[in-house]
Amino acid sequence: MKAILLTGPRTVTVAEVDPPEPGPGEVLVRVRLLGLCGTDLGFHDGSSNYLHDGLKSYPFVPGHEWVGTVTALGPGVDPALAGQRVAGHNFRACGRCPHCRAGRIRYCPDRSEIGVLGPLPGAGSELITVPVSTLTRIPDTMSDAAAALLEPTAAAVHAVDRLAVTSADRVAVLGAGTLGLAAAQAARALGAPTVVFDPQPAARELARGLGLVAEATPADADKEAYDAVIEASGSVAAVRSAVGLVASGGRVAQLGTPHRTVDGFDAAGLVIRNVTLHGVLSGIGYWDRLVALVESGAVNLDALVDRVFPLDDLDEAFARLADAGRARPKVLVQVDPALRDAAASPARAGSRNTAAGVRR
């Protein structure tokens, strides 16, 4: 089978590798679409902290945002899964530690995350083996493009839930990327007045196209004006500004991941105003809620897709991912050869046309 292989900074190829076999409690999935995100970009350009800290090393198969079709079953798997379209989370826990025994697998100290952490290959290949316990079935009404975005955007629903957002809350979201736009739509679905802040004009235009209120930067009137603040960009400036936006007694969710220490963070302000700060890791446990939001139309994930590239245009795909001026945040890769053969110039299409082209 074909697999994406990163062999060094800015060195990516499509390699021929042996296909895997599903073990007990696993299925074999033919990957249809693969999502690329900032984590993948850090691996591609060599800037990733995982590389610098020795948690990941070249060569490896990247990819952790995916949707595919079950093509074979391992021992003990329900036959009804055969042929089903699925996506899934990527945590592979040890199953033995106290966190695992208590069902808190996101905290497992010995976990792997396919395509990110540990030795397991990622989803950037035509076939992957997946534990049944990690899967979510994809409704027929949901596009492949939206399904490929469930993995990252489930964390946005987690953030909204951690903040216990209600219609009585005024919500600020910092960053109109994939996470921020998903979080803002999820908060709006609860009836909360929501404002998105992003300095990029294209990002604000997309947010407004989704019916959200979007501003470039907070104004004086925004100081301490929000009951709940979701920092979804990971940028140093946004992390700092979150403290200034939250009201006394309010809550902040740090959803974006800063890639270095944030100097000048006003921790004293959090204490003085009795603010609760939540760090948000993954969306495990929130997939079903997100699927329901997408099916109802409350959250539009298709609109977040910028382009879908064929597998043999990986250099162009990563170049597009690195382009901060792109109109929409998500870059996808078509992995299934049947989709690649059926699509006409997928990398040139807008998100809605592209999503329709891969809809089941």
C-alpha positions, -999 to 999 in steps of 0.1 A, spaced: 0 0 0 10 36 -3 19 57 28 31 92 34 66 91 49 84 120 65 121 113 64 134 147 76 126 184 76 107 194 44 113 159 30 81 140 24 74 111 0 49 85 -8 64 51 0 53 15 -7 49 -3 26 33 -36 37 -3 -33 47 -12 -41 84 -35 -69 96 -62 -62 122 -57 -80 155 -83 -89 182 -108 -61 187 -95 -42 157 -107 -34 122 -88 -26 90 -98 8 76 -92 21 41 -85 58 47 -105 82 25 -95 116 35 -66 128 58 -66 162 76 -34 182 80 -30 206 109 -4 227 127 11 196 144 17 180 110 33 213 98 57 213 127 67 177 118 71 187 82 93 218 88 112 203 117 100 228 143 78 204 164 85 202 201 79 165 198 109 162 176 131 185 198 121 166 229 128 132 214 92 121 216 91 116 178 118 109 153 122 106 115 113 86 95 76 81 104 41 81 89 22 112 100 -15 118 102 -41 118 130 -72 133 114 -90 109 91 -121 92 79 -123 59 62 -143 27 54 -140 -6 74 -127 -33 49 -117 -62 72 -125 -73 108 -101 -87 134 -112 -115 158 -141 -107 180 -154 -77 161 -191 -72 154 -197 -82 117 -221 -52 114 -190 -29 112 -180 -43 78 -183 -16 52 -191 11 77 -177 46 73 -159 56 105 -135 80 121 -118 78 154 -96 92 181 -60 84 182 -51 77 218 -37 42 224 -36 38 261 -16 12 281 -48 -1 298 -29 -9 330 -23 24 348 -47 39 374 -59 65 348 -67 37 323 -84 16 349 -106 46 359 -115 53 322 -94 84 320 -73 73 290 -64 108 279 -42 110 310 -24 77 305 14 85 310 24 57 286 -1 64 258 7 66 221 -11 89 197 -10 77 162 9 100 139 20 122 168 34 105 199 52 72 202 62 46 176 28 38 160 24 49 123 -1 76 116 -32 76 94 -14 89 64 -16 56 45 -41 38 24 -49 12 52 -47 15 90 -57 -8 118 -79 7 144 -93 -5 178 -130 -7 177 -132 11 210 -119 43 194 -143 44 165 -173 66 157 -197 57 129 -203 84 104 -239 92 94 -247 90 57 -257 126 58 -222 138 68 -196 145 42 -162 129 43 -147 163 47 -167 170 78 -159 136 92 -122 141 88 -125 172 109 -142 155 139 -109 146 156 -97 182 160 -130 199 165 -142 175 192 -117 192 214 -136 225 208 -168 209 221 -148 197 251 -137 233 258 -172 246 257 -183 219 280 -155 225 305 -166 261 307 -202 250 313 -214 276 288 -251 286 289 -272 311 271 -266 335 300 -229 337 293 -211 361 270 -184 342 252 -151 354 235 -132 331 212 -96 340 204 -86 327 170 -108 319 139 -90 288 129 -104 253 129 -107 250 167 -119 286 172 -147 285 146 -159 251 159 -159 263 195 -177 295 185 -204 276 167 -208 252 196 -212 280 220 -237 298 198 -257 265 196 -262 269 233 -276 303 229 -246 322 242 -237 356 226 -203 349 211 -176 371 196 -146 358 176 -114 378 176 -88 373 149 -63 397 132 -65 380 98 -92 396 75 -98 363 57 -104 345 90 -129 371 101 -147 370 67 -151 332 71 -164 336 107 -190 362 95 -199 339 67 -208 313 93 -231 339 110 -207 348 138 -197 382 151 -160 387 143 -136 415 153 -99 420 146 -88 429 182 -106 435 215 -117 471 222 -116 489 256 -152 479 261 -142 442 259 -120 444 290 -133 420 317 -165 417 297 -168 379 290 -180 352 313 -162 325 293 -131 329 271 -117 303 248 -82 308 236 -81 287 204 -50 299 186 -20 292 208 -5 325 199 14 343 227 -6 376 222 -39 357 224 -29 338 255 -20 370 272 -51 388 262 -75 361 274 -68 371 310 -78 407 302 -111 397 286 -125 374 312 -148 389 339 -144 384 376 -155 349 386 -153 339 349 -137 309 332 -109 306 306 -103 275 284 -68 272 270 -76 252 238 -47 263 216 -13 250 224 15 276 227 48 264 213 69 282 238 67 298 272 44 327 274 62 356 291 40 383 306 11 360 314 -10 378 341 -14 350 366 -20 375 394 -50 388 375 -65 353 375 -61 351 412 -74 386 420 -105 382 399 -111 346 410 -109 332 374 -109 295 367 -84 284 340 -89 251 322 -63 233 300 -82 213 274 -67 181 260 -84 162 231 -121 156 224 -124 121 236 -159 116 250 -174 145 229 -176 129 194 -213 120 196 -222 154 207 -203 170 179 -218 146 153 -252 157 165 -243 194 162 -230 188 127 -261 168 117 -284 195 131 -266 222 111 -255 241 142 -219 235 134 -207 237 98 -173 219 93 -174 217 55 -170 254 54 -136 252 72 -120 232 43 -97 252 21 -85 226 -4 -83 189 -9 -51 177 -25 -43 144 -42 -18 121 -25 9 129 -51 8 166 -44 21 165 -8 46 192 -12 19 215 -25 -4 205 3 22 213 30 30 246 13 -7 255 14 -8 245 51 21 269 58 3 298 40 -12 319 68 -31 339 42 -53 310 30 -90 318 32 -101 287 51 -81 268 78 -82 231 68 -61 213 42 -71 177 34 -54 150 14 -73 123 -6 -58 90 3 -82 64 -12 -73 58 -48 -109 53 -58 -116 89 -46 -85 102 -64 -96 85 -96 -131 98 -93 -123 134 -84 -117 161 -111 -90 186 -100 -98 183 -63 -70 207 -53 -85 235 -72 -120 233 -58 -135 254 -30 -145 237 2 -182 233 -6 -176 218 -40 -148 196 -27 -169 183 1 -198 175 -22 -173 157 -44 -164 132 -17 -198 129 -1 -209 94 3 
